[in-house]
């Protein structure tokens, strides 16, 4: 997964990564918000979801301590990170500022 992950985030298009877990209530709250962000930004953003329980090594490599944790990558470099649920407009502003 790590090599494929690094290929995905090495993109000129910003990549928003959602580290989540199936059992996480706030993660379920975030799902439709991410759908709305993708719907609004379209091709200007890639959004991928990483299940921390199925990808423990990757989560550990990025020091994900809680879920949901969101990270924004551009050209393979992490440019932003935050844990917790954010609202659609806040996420859109973050993506557009990078």
N, C-alpha and C positions, 0 to 999 in steps of 0.2 A: 504493500500500500504506500510506503514512504516514497518510492521512486515515482509512482504514478501521481501521488499528491504533489511532489515538487514540480512535476510537469504541468499539472493543472494550475498551480499558483504562479508559475513563471509565464505570466500573460500581461500584455499591455492593457487589456481590459481588467479593471479592478475585480478581484475575486473575494467575495464575502463568505467566510467559512463559519458555519454554525456547529460548534461542538456541543452535542446534546446527548440525552439518554431517554430511552423509551419510558422510563418510570418517572421522569421529571415533569411536574406540573407546569412550572414556568416555561419549559421547553415547548409544551403543547400550546401554551398561550402565544408563543413567538411564531409558530408555524404559519398561521394566516397572515401575520404581519410581514413575514418574509415573502410570502406569495404576493402581497400588495406592493412591496418594494420592487420585486421583479416585474410585476405587471406595469408599474409606472416607469421604471427605468429601462426596461426591455434589454436591448443588446448592449447597453452601457455598463452592465454588471453581470457577473456570473455568481451564482449562489450555490454553494455545495454544503451538504450536511454530513457530519462525521459523528457516528455513534461511538461514544467514548468506551462503551462496554465491549464493542467489537473491534475497536482500534486503540487498545490501551497503550501500546508502544508509541503510536503517533501522538496521542493525548499527553503522554508523559514527556515526549520530546519538546512539546510546546508548553509544558508546565501548566496544563489545564487542571485546576484544582476544584472548580465548581462548574456546574452547568445551569443554564446555557452560558457558554463563552463564545463571543463573536470576535473574529479577527478579519481584518481587511488587508489583502495582499495586492501589491502592484509590482510587476516585473520580478516576482519571486521574493520581494521584500515586504515584511510585515510593517504596515504604516499606521495601524490603529488596532486597539484591542480593548474589549470591555466585557465584563461578566454581567449577566442579568438581562431582563427584558427591556428593550427600547421600543419606542413608538415609531410608526412608519415615517413620519416627517423628520424625526431626529436621525434615523438611519439614512434617509435620502440625503440630508444635509452633509452627513459624515462622508458618504460615498462621493458626493459631488465636490467636496472640498479636497479630495485626493485625486 
